[in-house]
Amino acid sequence: MVAIKAEVRNTQDNMTAKAIRRAGWVPAVLYGTDVGNKEVKVLALELDQALREQNTNIPFTLQVEGKKYDVMVYELQRHPVQGRILHADFKQINMKEKIHTSVPVTMTGDPELGVATLVRHSVEISCLPTDIPATLSVDTDGLHIGDVILVEDLQIPPNVEVHLDGLEVVISVLAPKAKSDESIEAQQSAMEVAEQANAPIAEAKKV
């Protein structure tokens, strides 16, 4: 697993979060069964590099004061314009216990006709931390306008449980944007297919 070093923040030195960021750090909180709530800071460049190498749903090791903690990113706060990380919450996990998380859906290939559109950008799952897939990839080659990919069509790795109805639409193939009435009708038809497929699921959840 990727390892990141962290330092405990001294709350008595009156150093503001803004000053911590100016010094090249990201203020953060580590919490869990063994640590309670510990205010820490991590180097911004090191955290950015780690998150470029893997998604936030993948566990990594946080090293604090000579101790190692298996953690996941629970929450990231980013600058609304610059996108840089302003604050991070790290949650300690047990590598031998299943956890609930979400996995992003990605698409490869190109439909034979139409444009593939993500209806769901992520899928909720539960599994051991070591079994969490980085993404759920869907090959859209050969699909046509009006085709849909359902949750049950996804290639789910072994030991991973999905917490969504199998008939929920993940990807819908729409007509490319054009001025012709035929393309508009085709796009509306594809959207109606996705809406009709998900409608019974939404009603079932209300019961």
GIZICOR-V522753 format. One line per field, one symbol per residue. burial: 1 if it has 24 or more other C-alpha atoms within 12 Angstrom, else 0. A space follows every 10 residues. Layout:
BEGIN
burial: ???
END
This chain:
BEGIN
burial: 0111111110 0000001001 0000111111 1000000111 1111001101 1001111111 1111000011 1111010000 0000111111 1110000011 1111111000 1001111111 0111111111 1111111101 0011111111 1001010001 1101101111 1111110000 0000011001 1011001100 0000000
END
